[in-house]
């Protein structure tokens, strides 16, 4: 509507309803009927000279309300025939209803306004077709090069709204686009769940909610449903949007339908590219390009390291979980099968890692130690691998992924290099206490540990041990004599505590 008002050749002048000038015009029509509502479907630009305008104020207000209820885009009032000015009741009511009301001067024929509108609509349709013709190849290239994640990212860019990919149960497994938040995601999940409760799930549906207009399409091949594609729009989607959603749907269906052999071959290529990227070779650009499909929209990845005798046997289980949520499989088991690397997105959290690992039977899962790195750029993937390995080394043997952020206070004990140093230190400073306690039936070592972990606070350490503080003082003094050290030194205390922890 704003575009139309800005056409200088028409000489149109807005009188009321400025808040509605963002409305989109779908058609232009002239009418002199007193009750035109039954002939309108919404989105029209209505032109009138007011011949059928009711003579009384209440009738004119009802006349405007009828237009508003029909959802017209705007009203153009032709001056110089029935009226020289637009009646005040129409102006006041148009402002209240938010319906644009503008003057059409006598020299401007209605047909000129109609032609301008229809020509512009034709231009927009052509532009939409051209936009689709450019967006579809981009989407296809994204599907070939980056898989599901890249496809929905391009769809979001083309439609200008958030896109959600849901599994067969209606749970969001991937998303892309602006305004992503838990509330919108929850609305999408609820709408799909409502569809799933119905007797027959439609191939495509359009639903309105507080989040906007949501288009949901089933990703289906024959009778097999792979999931659901949902796109959120602020306004009613255009025909070209439906075309682009359909194109993305087809690409996603093809991706889900890839033969298992092709999928396995792709995984081998992915593993090879990851191995090359970690080899510190001279030209890593092609390998980095392949591995980039595992990254999030910011180009970051997390590395999950699984340590255990049969870690390599988890390849198929982990790959199946990643495939189920439309993720490429970047799995790199060590030749001896004692560990495996898994690439996740930088935006993946511990909950996602747990869902992947929980597919492993609980009895087997307890034999693995699993660590997840913090998000890293692809250029820094070696640091992510090392961080995840250190985290896994310090994790419990319970098969529960541990985040690198949980390493605070345990990093030195997890690193093999520092462990060797600490073991040597324990042989010098801890073993003599162990021998003394064994011969003399004393408890110098546990007393010393309690004292060190209480930061030298006698009362706190004594309470932990259940002894009097004077008893504890006597034990610590004897420990100093046995070790020949001064516990008044902070460095001595720090090294002693690390050595005790390492020995245990």
Beta strands, then each sheet from edge to edge (+ up, - down):
strand 1: 13-16
strand 2: 27-30
strand 3: 44-48
strand 4: 74-78
strand 5: 100-104
strand 6: 163-166
strand 7: 172-176
strand 8: 204-209
strand 9: 212-221
strand 10: 224-233
strand 11: 300-307
strand 12: 331-333
strand 13: 339-345
strand 14: 369-372
strand 15: 376-377
strand 16: 402-403
sheet 1: 1+ 5- 4- 3- 2-
sheet 2: 7+ 6- 10+ 9- 8+
sheet 3: 12+ 13- 11+ 14- 16-
sheet 4: 12+ 13- 11+ 15-
end
